[in-house]
Amino acid sequence: MTTDFKTKPVAHNISRAAQASGLSRSLLYELMGRGELAYVKVGRRRLIAHDDLEALIERHRIAKDIRPISPSTG
């Protein structure tokens, strides 16, 4: 079984995580400092797992069940 890491990165550095999420680098550091965003530290580098970044976005989602608007009749 081969895995193609190009389809979904396992982890992002802070700059790439900011770009991928649309959040600022400083906000990501703040979230990591508060313990709201998990990260991996390898040497001096911090990496954010792709799944953790997606989970952060999901936790902050406002409208989880958006229903389509039906056309008015009449």
Contacts in CASP RR format, 6 or more apart in sequence:
PFRMAT RR
TARGET T0000
AUTHOR 0000-0000-0000
METHOD contacts of the structure
MODEL  1
MTTDFKTKPVAHNISRAAQASGLSRSLLYELMGRGELAYVKVGRRRLIAH
DDLEALIERHRIAKDIRPISPSTG
8 50 0 8 1.000
9 16 0 8 1.000
9 50 0 8 1.000
10 49 0 8 1.000
10 50 0 8 1.000
11 40 0 8 1.000
11 47 0 8 1.000
11 48 0 8 1.000
11 49 0 8 1.000
11 50 0 8 1.000
12 20 0 8 1.000
12 47 0 8 1.000
12 48 0 8 1.000
12 50 0 8 1.000
12 53 0 8 1.000
13 45 0 8 1.000
13 46 0 8 1.000
13 47 0 8 1.000
13 48 0 8 1.000
14 25 0 8 1.000
14 28 0 8 1.000
14 29 0 8 1.000
14 46 0 8 1.000
14 48 0 8 1.000
15 25 0 8 1.000
17 23 0 8 1.000
17 28 0 8 1.000
17 48 0 8 1.000
17 53 0 8 1.000
18 24 0 8 1.000
18 25 0 8 1.000
18 28 0 8 1.000
20 53 0 8 1.000
21 28 0 8 1.000
21 53 0 8 1.000
21 56 0 8 1.000
21 57 0 8 1.000
28 37 0 8 1.000
28 48 0 8 1.000
31 37 0 8 1.000
31 56 0 8 1.000
32 38 0 8 1.000
32 39 0 8 1.000
32 46 0 8 1.000
32 48 0 8 1.000
36 56 0 8 1.000
37 48 0 8 1.000
37 52 0 8 1.000
37 53 0 8 1.000
37 56 0 8 1.000
38 48 0 8 1.000
38 49 0 8 1.000
38 52 0 8 1.000
39 46 0 8 1.000
39 47 0 8 1.000
39 48 0 8 1.000
39 49 0 8 1.000
39 52 0 8 1.000
40 46 0 8 1.000
40 47 0 8 1.000
40 48 0 8 1.000
40 49 0 8 1.000
41 47 0 8 1.000
END
